[in-house]
Amino acid sequence: MGEIIGIKINSKMKHFSSKAMSLLLIMIALMAQVESTPCTSTFFSALVQLIPCRSAVAPFSPIPPTDSCCNALKALGQPCLCVLVNGPPIAGVDRSMASQLPDKCTTDFEPCEII
């Protein structure tokens, strides 16, 4: 009888360990996501901050970003740009063009991970 109880306890502990490990992995993933996207602006305020870039990110636009656009981009930061690039669709904004702004403005931003 003791062996049967021992097996049940071990089985329950394995089940508990499996759940605990899953929870731990989820928490680590969430923490990594938070660290990689510390944008403190709301989606709307980040969008408003990049208004000087609207002609440079319009679909099929040959217009390069202006100095005011590049300054706004640098002030906004890479994490908030990535929030915009990966956020809901924005009328009149080509996401591909927006994701090219850091290169065109010669900033040292890491590329956005497109979701």
N, CA, C and O atoms as a printed pandas DataFrame, in Angstrom:
     atom_number atom_name residue_name chain_id  residue_number  x_coord  y_coord  z_coord
0              1         N          MET        A               1    0.822   -1.196    0.000
1              2        CA          MET        A               1    0.000    0.000    0.000
2              3         C          MET        A               1    0.861    1.252    0.000
3              4         O          MET        A               1    0.517    2.242   -0.647
4              5         N          GLY        A               2    1.964    1.219    0.712
5              6        CA          GLY        A               2    2.850    2.371    0.748
6              7         C          GLY        A               2    3.413    2.695   -0.619
7              8         O          GLY        A               2    3.612    3.862   -0.957
8              9         N          GLU        A               3    3.667    1.666   -1.400
9             10        CA          GLU        A               3    4.190    1.906   -2.743
10            11         C          GLU        A               3    3.146    2.591   -3.625
11            12         O          GLU        A               3    3.477    3.459   -4.432
12            13         N          ILE        A               4    1.903    2.197   -3.465
13            14        CA          ILE        A               4    0.851    2.808   -4.267
14            15         C          ILE        A               4    0.724    4.280   -3.917
15            16         O          ILE        A               4    0.588    5.129   -4.798
16            17         N          ILE        A               5    0.768    4.573   -2.634
17            18        CA          ILE        A               5    0.698    5.977   -2.211
18            19         C          ILE        A               5    1.918    6.729   -2.719
19            20         O          ILE        A               5    1.798    7.866   -3.175
20            21         N          GLY        A               6    3.085    6.111   -2.648
21            22        CA          GLY        A               6    4.313    6.726   -3.135
22            23         C          GLY        A               6    4.224    7.036   -4.615
23            24         O          GLY        A               6    4.687    8.088   -5.055
24            25         N          ILE        A               7    3.642    6.147   -5.383
25            26        CA          ILE        A               7    3.495    6.368   -6.822
26            27         C          ILE        A               7    2.538    7.516   -7.075
27            28         O          ILE        A               7    2.784    8.342   -7.954
28            29         N          LYS        A               8    1.462    7.581   -6.326
29            30        CA          LYS        A               8    0.514    8.676   -6.501
30            31         C          LYS        A               8    1.155   10.015   -6.168
31            32         O          LYS        A               8    0.944   11.004   -6.870
32            33         N          ILE        A               9    1.929   10.042   -5.109
33            34        CA          ILE        A               9    2.595   11.291   -4.730
34            35         C          ILE        A               9    3.587   11.687   -5.815
35            36         O          ILE        A               9    3.622   12.847   -6.225
36            37         N          ASN        A              10    4.385   10.746   -6.281
37            38        CA          ASN        A              10    5.347   11.063   -7.332
38            39         C          ASN        A              10    4.635   11.537   -8.596
39            40         O          ASN        A              10    5.096   12.469   -9.253
40            41         N          SER        A              11    3.536   10.914   -8.933
41            42        CA          SER        A              11    2.769   11.307  -10.104
42            43         C          SER        A              11    2.234   12.725   -9.939
43            44         O          SER        A              11    2.283   13.526  -10.873
44            45         N          LYS        A              12    1.720   13.035   -8.742
45            46        CA          LYS        A              12    1.205   14.384   -8.494
46            47         C          LYS        A              12    2.333   15.401   -8.530
47            48         O          LYS        A              12    2.163   16.507   -9.043
48            49         N          MET        A              13    3.492   15.025   -7.981
49            50        CA          MET        A              13    4.625   15.955   -7.980
50            51         C          MET        A              13    5.108   16.208   -9.405
51            52         O          MET        A              13    5.451   17.340   -9.746
52            53         N          LYS        A              14    5.139   15.176  -10.239
53            54        CA          LYS        A              14    5.547   15.364  -11.623
54            55         C          LYS        A              14    4.568   16.287  -12.329
55            56         O          LYS        A              14    4.979   17.161  -13.092
56            57         N          HIS        A              15    3.291   16.103  -12.083
57            58        CA          HIS        A              15    2.262   16.946  -12.689
58            59         C          HIS        A              15    2.431   18.393  -12.222
59            60         O          HIS        A              15    2.338   19.324  -13.022
60            61         N          PHE        A              16    2.681   18.574  -10.915
61            62        CA          PHE        A              16    2.891   19.905  -10.360
62            63         C          PHE        A              16    4.152   20.535  -10.957
63            64         O          PHE        A              16    4.146   21.709  -11.325
64            65         N          SER        A              17    5.232   19.753  -11.052
65            66        CA          SER        A              17    6.480   20.266  -11.621
66            67         C          SER        A              17    6.284   20.689  -13.060
67            68         O          SER        A              17    6.824   21.711  -13.483
68            69         N          SER        A              18    5.536   19.937  -13.806
69            70        CA          SER        A              18    5.272   20.259  -15.201
70            71         C          SER        A              18    4.520   21.584  -15.312
71            72         O          SER        A              18    4.843   22.424  -16.152
72            73         N          LYS        A              19    3.514   21.759  -14.455
73            74        CA          LYS        A              19    2.751   23.020  -14.467
74            75         C          LYS        A              19    3.626   24.189  -14.030
75            76         O          LYS        A              19    3.564   25.271  -14.614
76            77         N          ALA        A              20    4.440   23.969  -13.001
77            78        CA          ALA        A              20    5.316   25.028  -12.499
78            79         C          ALA        A              20    6.329   25.431  -13.577
79            80         O          ALA        A              20    6.601   26.617  -13.766
80            81         N          MET        A              21    6.875   24.455  -14.271
81            82        CA          MET        A              21    7.844   24.740  -15.325
82            83         C          MET        A              21    7.180   25.513  -16.463
83            84         O          MET        A              21    7.770   26.458  -16.988
84            85         N          SER        A              22    5.980   25.134  -16.848
85            86        CA          SER        A              22    5.251   25.845  -17.898
86            87         C          SER        A              22    5.002   27.286  -17.495
87            88         O          SER        A              22    5.193   28.202  -18.295
88            89         N          LEU        A              23    4.581   27.489  -16.267
89            90        CA          LEU        A              23    4.328   28.840  -15.768
90            91         C          LEU        A              23    5.614   29.658  -15.755
91            92         O          LEU        A              23    5.608   30.835  -16.114
92            93         N          LEU        A              24    6.703   29.042  -15.347
93            94        CA          LEU        A              24    7.989   29.731  -15.317
94            95         C          LEU        A              24    8.408   30.157  -16.726
95            96         O          LEU        A              24    8.869   31.281  -16.923
96            97         N          LEU        A              25    8.251   29.273  -17.691
97            98        CA          LEU        A              25    8.616   29.608  -19.071
98            99         C          LEU        A              25    7.755   30.743  -19.623
99           100         O          LEU        A              25    8.256   31.612  -20.337
100          101         N          ILE        A              26    6.481   30.738  -19.299
101          102        CA          ILE        A              26    5.588   31.819  -19.743
102          103         C          ILE        A              26    6.021   33.142  -19.119
103          104         O          ILE        A              26    6.046   34.170  -19.797
104          105         N          MET        A              27    6.359   33.122  -17.842
105          106        CA          MET        A              27    6.789   34.347  -17.162
106          107         C          MET        A              27    8.083   34.883  -17.767
107          108         O          MET        A              27    8.232   36.092  -17.945
108          109         N          ILE        A              28    9.015   33.992  -18.083
109          110        CA          ILE        A              28   10.278   34.424  -18.687
110          111         C          ILE        A              28   10.016   35.050  -20.048
111          112         O          ILE        A              28   10.593   36.085  -20.381
112          113         N          ALA        A              29    9.151   34.429  -20.832
113          114        CA          ALA        A              29    8.822   34.965  -22.161
114          115         C          ALA        A              29    8.189   36.348  -22.044
115          116         O          ALA        A              29    8.519   37.248  -22.816
116          117         N          LEU        A              30    7.281   36.522  -21.082
117          118        CA          LEU        A              30    6.640   37.827  -20.901
118          119         C          LEU        A              30    7.641   38.883  -20.456
119          120         O          LEU        A              30    7.592   40.024  -20.916
120          121         N          MET        A              31    8.553   38.501  -19.558
121          122        CA          MET        A              31    9.567   39.442  -19.094
122          123         C          MET        A              31   10.483   39.844  -20.238
123          124         O          MET        A              31   10.851   41.013  -20.350
124          125         N          ALA        A              32   10.855   38.905  -21.081
125          126        CA          ALA        A              32   11.709   39.216  -22.233
126          127         C          ALA        A              32   10.994   40.162  -23.176
127          128         O          ALA        A              32   11.610   41.073  -23.730
128          129         N          GLN        A              33    9.699   39.955  -23.364
129          130        CA          GLN        A              33    8.930   40.820  -24.249
130          131         C          GLN        A              33    8.858   42.229  -23.668
131          132         O          GLN        A              33    8.987   43.209  -24.402
132          133         N          VAL        A              34    8.652   42.336  -22.367
133          134        CA          VAL        A              34    8.584   43.649  -21.730
134          135         C          VAL        A              34    9.917   44.358  -21.845
135          136         O          VAL        A              34    9.954   45.555  -22.129
136          137         N          GLU        A              35   11.027   43.637  -21.626
137          138        CA          GLU        A              35   12.340   44.258  -21.722
138          139         C          GLU        A              35   12.652   44.686  -23.139
139          140         O          GLU        A              35   13.328   45.696  -23.336
140          141         N          SER        A              36   12.180   43.950  -24.131
141          142        CA          SER        A              36   12.501   44.288  -25.504
142          143         C          SER        A              36   11.569   45.364  -26.067
143          144         O          SER        A              36   11.868   45.924  -27.121
144          145         N          THR        A              37   10.475   45.666  -25.416
145          146        CA          THR        A              37    9.563   46.694  -25.904
146          147         C          THR        A              37    9.156   47.656  -24.788
147          148         O          THR        A              37    7.988   47.699  -24.402
148          149         N          PRO        A              38   10.115   48.430  -24.266
149          150        CA          PRO        A              38    9.765   49.346  -23.183
150          151         C          PRO        A              38    9.207   50.680  -23.662
151          152         O          PRO        A              38    9.560   51.727  -23.120
152          153         N          CYS        A              39    8.337   50.654  -24.673
153          154        CA          CYS        A              39    7.730   51.890  -25.164
154          155         C          CYS        A              39    6.791   52.432  -24.087
155          156         O          CYS        A              39    5.898   51.729  -23.614
156          157         N          THR        A              40    7.006   53.672  -23.715
157          158        CA          THR        A              40    6.174   54.266  -22.676
158          159         C          THR        A              40    5.047   55.115  -23.256
159          160         O          THR        A              40    4.191   55.604  -22.519
160          161         N          SER        A              41    5.048   55.288  -24.578
161          162        CA          SER        A              41    3.985   56.058  -25.229
162          163         C          SER        A              41    2.814   55.153  -25.578
163          164         O          SER        A              41    2.980   53.949  -25.774
164          165         N          THR        A              42    1.650   55.735  -25.651
165          166        CA          THR        A              42    0.512   54.984  -26.171
166          167         C          THR        A              42    0.668   54.907  -27.687
167          168         O          THR        A              42    1.439   55.661  -28.280
168          169         N          PHE        A              43   -0.056   54.008  -28.295
169          170        CA          PHE        A              43   -0.002   53.867  -29.752
170          171         C          PHE        A              43   -0.326   55.198  -30.417
171          172         O          PHE        A              43    0.374   55.630  -31.333
172          173         N          PHE        A              44   -1.389   55.846  -29.952
173          174        CA          PHE        A              44   -1.828   57.102  -30.559
174          175         C          PHE        A              44   -0.792   58.208  -30.382
175          176         O          PHE        A              44   -0.507   58.937  -31.332
176          177         N          SER        A              45   -0.225   58.346  -29.188
177          178        CA          SER        A              45    0.746   59.427  -28.981
178          179         C          SER        A              45    2.033   59.167  -29.770
179          180         O          SER        A              45    2.671   60.113  -30.232
180          181         N          ALA        A              46    2.422   57.901  -29.929
181          182        CA          ALA        A              46    3.589   57.582  -30.762
182          183         C          ALA        A              46    3.307   57.948  -32.216
183          184         O          ALA        A              46    4.173   58.480  -32.911
184          185         N          LEU        A              47    2.103   57.662  -32.663
185          186        CA          LEU        A              47    1.704   57.997  -34.031
186          187         C          LEU        A              47    1.730   59.509  -34.245
187          188         O          LEU        A              47    2.221   59.978  -35.272
188          189         N          VAL        A              48    1.215   60.263  -33.299
189          190        CA          VAL        A              48    1.195   61.729  -33.394
190          191         C          VAL        A              48    2.622   62.272  -33.424
191          192         O          VAL        A              48    2.915   63.225  -34.145
192          193         N          GLN        A              49    3.499   61.664  -32.642
193          194        CA          GLN        A              49    4.886   62.132  -32.586
194          195         C          GLN        A              49    5.582   61.973  -33.947
195          196         O          GLN        A              49    6.499   62.729  -34.268
196          197         N          LEU        A              50    5.148   61.002  -34.735
197          198        CA          LEU        A              50    5.772   60.779  -36.042
198          199         C          LEU        A              50    5.042   61.472  -37.201
199          200         O          LEU        A              50    5.268   61.127  -38.360
200          201         N          ILE        A              51    4.182   62.430  -36.906
201          202        CA          ILE        A              51    3.498   63.176  -37.975
202          203         C          ILE        A              51    4.496   63.802  -38.953
203          204         O          ILE        A              51    4.213   63.822  -40.151
204          205         N          PRO        A              52    5.647   64.312  -38.509
205          206        CA          PRO        A              52    6.590   64.868  -39.485
206          207         C          PRO        A              52    7.080   63.841  -40.525
207          208         O          PRO        A              52    7.676   64.220  -41.533
208          209         N          CYS        A              53    6.835   62.577  -40.285
209          210        CA          CYS        A              53    7.289   61.520  -41.207
210          211         C          CYS        A              53    6.217   61.076  -42.195
211          212         O          CYS        A              53    6.467   60.191  -43.014
212          213         N          ARG        A              54    5.046   61.665  -42.135
213          214        CA          ARG        A              54    3.928   61.127  -42.931
214          215         C          ARG        A              54    4.216   61.075  -44.427
215          216         O          ARG        A              54    3.794   60.130  -45.094
216          217         N          SER        A              55    4.924   62.067  -44.976
217          218        CA          SER        A              55    5.204   62.018  -46.421
218          219         C          SER        A              55    6.243   60.949  -46.758
219          220         O          SER        A              55    6.254   60.433  -47.875
220          221         N          ALA        A              56    7.102   60.616  -45.821
221          222        CA          ALA        A              56    8.149   59.613  -46.072
222          223         C          ALA        A              56    7.636   58.182  -45.935
223          224         O          ALA        A              56    8.271   57.248  -46.423
224          225         N          VAL        A              57    6.499   58.006  -45.278
225          226        CA          VAL        A              57    5.972   56.645  -45.072
226          227         C          VAL        A              57    4.678   56.394  -45.844
227          228         O          VAL        A              57    4.039   55.355  -45.679
228          229         N          ALA        A              58    4.298   57.354  -46.686
229          230        CA          ALA        A              58    3.110   57.157  -47.522
230          231         C          ALA        A              58    3.416   56.057  -48.540
231          232         O          ALA        A              58    4.549   55.949  -49.009
232          233         N          PRO        A              59    2.428   55.251  -48.880
233          234        CA          PRO        A              59    2.665   54.187  -49.859
234          235         C          PRO        A              59    3.269   54.729  -51.160
235          236         O          PRO        A              59    2.780   55.707  -51.727
236          237         N          PHE        A              60    4.326   54.080  -51.614
237          238        CA          PHE        A              60    5.024   54.405  -52.867
238          239         C          PHE        A              60    5.647   55.796  -52.876
239          240         O          PHE        A              60    5.891   56.352  -53.947
240          241         N          SER        A              61    5.904   56.358  -51.718
241          242        CA          SER        A              61    6.462   57.713  -51.645
242          243         C          SER        A              61    7.960   57.704  -51.962
243          244         O          SER        A              61    8.719   56.924  -51.386
244          245         N          PRO        A              62    8.380   58.582  -52.886
245          246        CA          PRO        A              62    9.812   58.708  -53.169
246          247         C          PRO        A              62   10.484   59.757  -52.273
247          248         O          PRO        A              62   11.686   60.003  -52.381
248          249         N          ILE        A              63    9.696   60.364  -51.394
249          250        CA          ILE        A              63   10.192   61.466  -50.568
250          251         C          ILE        A              63   11.006   60.911  -49.402
251          252         O          ILE        A              63   10.503   60.086  -48.639
252          253         N          PRO        A              64   12.258   61.352  -49.256
253          254        CA          PRO        A              64   13.061   60.891  -48.119
254          255         C          PRO        A              64   12.601   61.579  -46.832
255          256         O          PRO        A              64   11.980   62.641  -46.884
256          257         N          PRO        A              65   12.901   60.981  -45.682
257          258        CA          PRO        A              65   12.506   61.621  -44.424
258          259         C          PRO        A              65   13.256   62.945  -44.227
259          260         O          PRO        A              65   14.431   63.079  -44.570
260          261         N          THR        A              66   12.542   63.899  -43.671
261          262        CA          THR        A              66   13.135   65.208  -43.400
262          263         C          THR        A              66   13.924   65.154  -42.094
263          264         O          THR        A              66   13.861   64.172  -41.353
264          265         N          ASP        A              67   14.662   66.220  -41.828
265          266        CA          ASP        A              67   15.390   66.296  -40.557
266          267         C          ASP        A              67   14.422   66.252  -39.378
267          268         O          ASP        A              67   14.705   65.617  -38.361
268          269         N          SER        A              68   13.269   66.932  -39.515
269          270        CA          SER        A              68   12.302   66.927  -38.403
270          271         C          SER        A              68   11.729   65.523  -38.205
271          272         O          SER        A              68   11.436   65.127  -37.077
272          273         N          CYS        A              69   11.569   64.771  -39.292
273          274        CA          CYS        A              69   11.109   63.384  -39.181
274          275         C          CYS        A              69   12.150   62.553  -38.433
275          276         O          CYS        A              69   11.816   61.820  -37.503
276          277         N          CYS        A              70   13.408   62.673  -38.844
277          278        CA          CYS        A              70   14.474   61.885  -38.206
278          279         C          CYS        A              70   14.633   62.255  -36.731
279          280         O          CYS        A              70   14.869   61.384  -35.894
280          281         N          ASN        A              71   14.506   63.537  -36.416
281          282        CA          ASN        A              71   14.589   63.957  -35.015
282          283         C          ASN        A              71   13.426   63.385  -34.208
283          284         O          ASN        A              71   13.601   62.952  -33.069
284          285         N          ALA        A              72   12.231   63.388  -34.814
285          286        CA          ALA        A              72   11.060   62.814  -34.134
286          287         C          ALA        A              72   11.247   61.309  -33.925
287          288         O          ALA        A              72   10.894   60.773  -32.874
288          289         N          LEU        A              73   11.799   60.640  -34.924
289          290        CA          LEU        A              73   12.048   59.204  -34.822
290          291         C          LEU        A              73   13.037   58.894  -33.710
291          292         O          LEU        A              73   12.825   57.975  -32.919
292          293         N          LYS        A              74   14.114   59.659  -33.654
293          294        CA          LYS        A              74   15.128   59.451  -32.605
294          295         C          LYS        A              74   14.537   59.700  -31.224
295          296         O          LYS        A              74   14.841   58.976  -30.276
296          297         N          ALA        A              75   13.685   60.732  -31.107
297          298        CA          ALA        A              75   13.044   61.023  -29.814
298          299         C          ALA        A              75   12.057   59.924  -29.428
299          300         O          ALA        A              75   11.928   59.580  -28.254
300          301         N          LEU        A              76   11.372   59.383  -30.415
301          302        CA          LEU        A              76   10.396   58.330  -30.150
302          303         C          LEU        A              76   11.084   57.054  -29.699
303          304         O          LEU        A              76   10.664   56.435  -28.721
304          305         N          GLY        A              77   12.127   56.659  -30.395
305          306        CA          GLY        A              77   12.884   55.462  -30.042
306          307         C          GLY        A              77   12.422   54.213  -30.778
307          308         O          GLY        A              77   11.291   54.134  -31.257
308          309         N          GLN        A              78   13.310   53.258  -30.855
309          310        CA          GLN        A              78   13.060   52.015  -31.576
310          311         C          GLN        A              78   11.896   51.216  -31.019
311          312         O          GLN        A              78   11.089   50.717  -31.803
312          313         N          PRO        A              79   11.765   51.067  -29.700
313          314        CA          PRO        A              79   10.650   50.258  -29.188
314          315         C          PRO        A              79    9.282   50.792  -29.603
315          316         O          PRO        A              79    8.387   50.017  -29.940
316          317         N          CYS        A              80    9.120   52.112  -29.579
317          318        CA          CYS        A              80    7.822   52.689  -29.956
318          319         C          CYS        A              80    7.594   52.610  -31.457
319          320         O          CYS        A              80    6.459   52.443  -31.902
320          321         N          LEU        A              81    8.667   52.730  -32.247
321          322        CA          LEU        A              81    8.522   52.545  -33.689
322          323         C          LEU        A              81    8.040   51.125  -33.972
323          324         O          LEU        A              81    7.178   50.916  -34.825
324          325         N          CYS        A              82    8.589   50.164  -33.264
325          326        CA          CYS        A              82    8.182   48.766  -33.464
326          327         C          CYS        A              82    6.726   48.549  -33.049
327          328         O          CYS        A              82    6.019   47.746  -33.658
328          329         N          VAL        A              83    6.284   49.254  -32.025
329          330        CA          VAL        A              83    4.877   49.169  -31.628
330          331         C          VAL        A              83    4.002   49.665  -32.774
331          332         O          VAL        A              83    2.976   49.057  -33.079
332          333         N          LEU        A              84    4.401   50.765  -33.410
333          334        CA          LEU        A              84    3.629   51.296  -34.539
334          335         C          LEU        A              84    3.666   50.357  -35.739
335          336         O          LEU        A              84    2.641   50.111  -36.376
336          337         N          VAL        A              85    4.841   49.840  -36.042
337          338        CA          VAL        A              85    4.988   48.953  -37.198
338          339         C          VAL        A              85    4.169   47.677  -37.013
339          340         O          VAL        A              85    3.620   47.141  -37.975
340          341         N          ASN        A              86    4.092   47.198  -35.780
341          342        CA          ASN        A              86    3.366   45.954  -35.508
342          343         C          ASN        A              86    1.944   46.169  -35.016
343          344         O          ASN        A              86    1.227   45.207  -34.741
344          345         N          GLY        A              87    1.537   47.422  -34.906
345          346        CA          GLY        A              87    0.197   47.725  -34.400
346          347         C          GLY        A              87   -0.871   47.586  -35.471
347          348         O          GLY        A              87   -0.636   47.028  -36.542
348          349         N          PRO        A              88   -2.045   48.105  -35.158
349          350        CA          PRO        A              88   -3.142   48.028  -36.126
350          351         C          PRO        A              88   -2.808   48.815  -37.393
351          352         O          PRO        A              88   -1.970   49.716  -37.355
352          353         N          PRO        A              89   -3.449   48.488  -38.506
353          354        CA          PRO        A              89   -3.182   49.215  -39.753
354          355         C          PRO        A              89   -3.458   50.711  -39.590
355          356         O          PRO        A              89   -4.387   51.118  -38.892
356          357         N          ILE        A              90   -2.637   51.505  -40.245
357          358        CA          ILE        A              90   -2.771   52.958  -40.199
358          359         C          ILE        A              90   -2.997   53.437  -41.629
359          360         O          ILE        A              90   -2.164   53.209  -42.505
360          361         N          ALA        A              91   -4.119   54.097  -41.858
361          362        CA          ALA        A              91   -4.432   54.586  -43.201
362          363         C          ALA        A              91   -3.347   55.540  -43.679
363          364         O          ALA        A              91   -2.950   56.454  -42.956
364          365         N          GLY        A              92   -2.868   55.323  -44.903
365          366        CA          GLY        A              92   -1.870   56.200  -45.493
366          367         C          GLY        A              92   -0.446   55.926  -45.050
367          368         O          GLY        A              92    0.457   56.701  -45.365
368          369         N          VAL        A              93   -0.226   54.834  -44.324
369          370        CA          VAL        A              93    1.122   54.493  -43.849
370          371         C          VAL        A              93    1.498   53.112  -44.370
371          372         O          VAL        A              93    0.790   52.131  -44.143
372          373         N          ASP        A              94    2.614   53.056  -45.066
373          374        CA          ASP        A              94    3.169   51.791  -45.538
374          375         C          ASP        A              94    4.111   51.276  -44.444
375          376         O          ASP        A              94    5.128   51.904  -44.150
376          377         N          ARG        A              95    3.773   50.146  -43.853
377          378        CA          ARG        A              95    4.581   49.592  -42.755
378          379         C          ARG        A              95    6.024   49.332  -43.171
379          380         O          ARG        A              95    6.951   49.535  -42.387
380          381         N          SER        A              96    6.203   48.889  -44.391
381          382        CA          SER        A              96    7.551   48.625  -44.888
382          383         C          SER        A              96    8.363   49.922  -44.932
383          384         O          SER        A              96    9.531   49.950  -44.545
384          385         N          MET        A              97    7.732   50.980  -45.405
385          386        CA          MET        A              97    8.399   52.288  -45.455
386          387         C          MET        A              97    8.718   52.777  -44.039
387          388         O          MET        A              97    9.793   53.323  -43.790
388          389         N          ALA        A              98    7.785   52.577  -43.128
389          390        CA          ALA        A              98    8.006   52.995  -41.737
390          391         C          ALA        A              98    9.159   52.219  -41.110
391          392         O          ALA        A              98    9.954   52.788  -40.361
392          393         N          SER        A              99    9.254   50.937  -41.406
393          394        CA          SER        A              99   10.331   50.137  -40.814
394          395         C          SER        A              99   11.690   50.476  -41.420
395          396         O          SER        A              99   12.721   50.108  -40.858
396          397         N          GLN        A             100   11.709   51.175  -42.566
397          398        CA          GLN        A             100   12.964   51.599  -43.192
398          399         C          GLN        A             100   13.448   52.958  -42.679
399          400         O          GLN        A             100   14.569   53.368  -42.980
400          401         N          LEU        A             101   12.622   53.650  -41.919
401          402        CA          LEU        A             101   13.008   54.978  -41.424
402          403         C          LEU        A             101   14.335   54.985  -40.665
403          404         O          LEU        A             101   15.154   55.873  -40.901
404          405         N          PRO        A             102   14.580   54.027  -39.760
405          406        CA          PRO        A             102   15.861   54.087  -39.040
406          407         C          PRO        A             102   17.079   54.068  -39.970
407          408         O          PRO        A             102   18.049   54.784  -39.722
408          409         N          ASP        A             103   17.043   53.269  -41.025
409          410        CA          ASP        A             103   18.166   53.247  -41.968
410          411         C          ASP        A             103   18.265   54.563  -42.728
411          412         O          ASP        A             103   19.360   55.089  -42.928
412          413         N          LYS        A             104   17.137   55.086  -43.145
413          414        CA          LYS        A             104   17.131   56.335  -43.910
414          415         C          LYS        A             104   17.539   57.521  -43.047
415          416         O          LYS        A             104   18.090   58.499  -43.551
416          417         N          CYS        A             105   17.270   57.437  -41.744
417          418        CA          CYS        A             105   17.640   58.515  -40.821
418          419         C          CYS        A             105   18.994   58.253  -40.150
419          420         O          CYS        A             105   19.422   59.016  -39.284
420          421         N          THR        A             106   19.643   57.199  -40.547
421          422        CA          THR        A             106   20.933   56.780  -39.983
422          423         C          THR        A             106   20.929   56.733  -38.452
423          424         O          THR        A             106   21.827   57.262  -37.797
424          425         N          THR        A             107   19.911   56.097  -37.907
425          426        CA          THR        A             107   19.880   55.845  -36.473
426          427         C          THR        A             107   20.465   54.463  -36.220
427          428         O          THR        A             107   20.572   53.656  -37.143
428          429         N          ASP        A             108   20.832   54.194  -35.012
429          430        CA          ASP        A             108   21.415   52.882  -34.695
430          431         C          ASP        A             108   20.383   51.944  -34.082
431          432         O          ASP        A             108   20.707   51.147  -33.200
432          433         N          PHE        A             109   19.141   52.039  -34.550
433          434        CA          PHE        A             109   18.083   51.166  -34.044
434          435         C          PHE        A             109   18.271   49.746  -34.560
435          436         O          PHE        A             109   18.719   49.528  -35.686
436          437         N          GLU        A             110   17.920   48.795  -33.718
437          438        CA          GLU        A             110   17.828   47.407  -34.155
438          439         C          GLU        A             110   16.591   47.302  -35.036
439          440         O          GLU        A             110   15.629   48.042  -34.827
440          441         N          PRO        A             111   16.591   46.400  -36.017
441          442        CA          PRO        A             111   15.390   46.235  -36.836
442          443         C          PRO        A             111   14.206   45.743  -35.987
443          444         O          PRO        A             111   14.387   44.992  -35.028
444          445         N          CYS        A             112   13.023   46.168  -36.349
445          446        CA          CYS        A             112   11.826   45.716  -35.661
446          447         C          CYS        A             112   11.533   44.278  -36.063
447          448         O          CYS        A             112   11.681   43.899  -37.225
448          449         N          GLU        A             113   11.121   43.501  -35.098
449          450        CA          GLU        A             113   10.683   42.146  -35.393
450          451         C          GLU        A             113    9.232   42.229  -35.843
451          452         O          GLU        A             113    8.352   42.545  -35.043
452          453         N          ILE        A             114    8.982   41.954  -37.090
453          454        CA          ILE        A             114    7.637   42.064  -37.641
454          455         C          ILE        A             114    6.816   40.873  -37.172
455          456         O          ILE        A             114    7.189   39.716  -37.369
456          457         N          ILE        A             115    5.687   41.187  -36.547
457          458        CA          ILE        A             115    4.811   40.126  -36.013
458          459         C          ILE        A             115    3.699   39.846  -36.992
459          460         O          ILE        A             115    2.853   38.989  -36.738
